[in-house]
């Protein structure tokens, strides 16, 4: 992540800024709103870095090892360790998002499987089974 300015702001102002940042996410009503806000708020690289951290947390919570995560996401062991330490010491946010994403992904998979099965009823037999 980019470095903070060396010019100090007092702690109460910083806390107010952080409160407003958190509140701003609650004001967004759609995925498009979130997409535009994150696009305005962060650079492409910053968004990618945060997305990778979330994926690291998900993979760690799934029980994957450092080598697998490093190869899959092209991140350093230090980045993985940082996320792992957060999960070990706090990690409530990661865990809540992880649990909710699992539910959403499970529902999405069930929907796609039902859709696939419905479509299969209307598909002709594969060509390899046709007798000439």
N, C-alpha and C positions, 0 to 999 in steps of 0.2 A: 504494500500500500504506500501511497505517497507520504512523505514526512509532513508533520504539522509545522506551521509557522513557528519560528522561535520567539515571536512576539507573544507574550503571555496575556491571556484574558482572565479576569477573576473567575473563581470557581462558581459563583452564583450565576453569572452570565452563561458559563459553559453548561451548567445544569439546565438552565432555561432553554438553551439551544437544543440540547438533547431531548428534553420533554417535547418541544415543538416538532422535532424530527419524528419521534415515536408517534405523536398525535397525528402527524401528516399521513401516516400509513393508514390510520383508521378512517380518514376522510375519503379515501379512494374507494370508488364504488364498483369498479370493473377491472378485468385483467388489462384492458386497454389503458385505463387510467394508471395502473401500476407500471405498465410497460413505458408509458410516456414519462412518468415521474422518475423512474430509475434511469431512463435515458437522459433526462435533463440533469439529474443529480450526480451521476457518476460517469466516468469515462468507460469506454468499451473494456479496457483492461481491468478496471476496478470491478465492473460487473462480472467479468469472467473469473476474477480471483475469488469473489464472494461465492459464486456458483460452485467453484471447485471445492471451497471449504465445506459447503453444504454436502457435496458428494462424498468428500472424505469422511465427514461425520456419519453419513448414511452407511458407507461401506464398513467403517469401524463398528458401528452398531449391528451390522449384519455379520460381524465376526471375521471380516477379511483381514489379511495380514499386510504389513507395511510394503512388502515387495509387490504384491498384487496391486495395491493402491498406487504405488509409485509408477509402475508400468502403465496402468490403465489411464491415470489422470495426468501423467507427466509432471509430477510435483516432487519436491525434495523431501527427504526424510524429516527435515526440520519443520516443514509445514504440516506434515502428518502428525508429528509429535506435538506441535502446538495445539492442533485440534483435539488430539487424544488427551492432552493435559486439561483442556477445557472440559471435555466430557468427564474426566475423572474428578475434577474439582467442583464443577458447576454443571453446565450442560443442559439445564432445564429447557432452554429455548430449542436447542438442537433436538432434544428428545421429544418435545411436544410436536415440532414440525415433522420429525421422522414418523411418529405414530400416526399423525393425520395424513401424511403422504402415503403411508402404507394402506390406509383405508381407501383413499381416493384411487390409488393404483389398482387395488384389488377390485374395486367397483368397475374401473375402466376395463380391466382384463375380463371380468365376467360379461360385461356388455359386448366386448369385441368377440368373445367366444360365442355368445348367443347369436350375434349378427352373422358370424362365419357359418354357424350351423344352419341358420335360416337360409343363407345364400346357397349352401351346399345342396339343399333340397331341389333347387332350380337349375343346377348345373348338369349338363349332359355327362354321360359316362366318359371317362378319360379316353382319348384316342387309342391308347395302347391296349385297351380291352376290346376294341372293335375287331370282329373277325371278318376277314376279307375273303 
